[in-house]
């Protein structure tokens, strides 16, 4: 692991080892709350073939 100081992704203060990568329990909780409310999303594409099936319905 790198010894390089990192910044808290929430408030940009220096990260603390105890809460890494955050600076405090508060920022860790803010991040967790964002996951719970689905503020963070991982982009996904539809399963293969689902778009093709829709296009076939329009043509035929």
N, C-alpha and C positions, 0 to 999 in steps of 0.2 A: 504494500500500500504506500502511496506517496505521502511524504511528510509536508508537502506544499500546503500552505493554508488555503482553505476553500471558503467561499462565501455562502451564506445561507440563501437558498433559492427563494425564500419568501421575502426577507427584508434586506438582504445583501450585507449583513453584518458578518464578521468572521465566525465560522462554524466552531462549535465547542465539541470536544471529543465525546463527551457524555451524550450529546444529542445529534451527533453527526448524521447527516450532512447539515443539520439545522443548528441555530445558535441557542435555542431554548426549547423547553417543552411547549411553550405557547406556539412557536412557529411550526413545530411538529404537529400539533393539534390542528392548526389552520390548514396544513397540507392534507391531513387525514380527512378533515371536514370537506375539503374540495373533492376528494375521491368519493366520499359518501353521497354528495349532492350531484355527482357526475359532471362536475365542472371540467375535469380532465377526461378526455376521451381518446381512445386509440382508434385511428381511422381504419375502417374495414371496407372491403369491397364485397359485393354480393357473390354468392357461390357461383362457380362456373356453370354456364348454361342458363342461368335465370334471366339474364338480359336477352339472350337469343330467343328464348321462348316467348317473351313479350313481343319482340319484333316479328316473329312468325305469325302471331295472332293478328297483328295489324295487316299483314300482307294477304292473308288467306281468308 
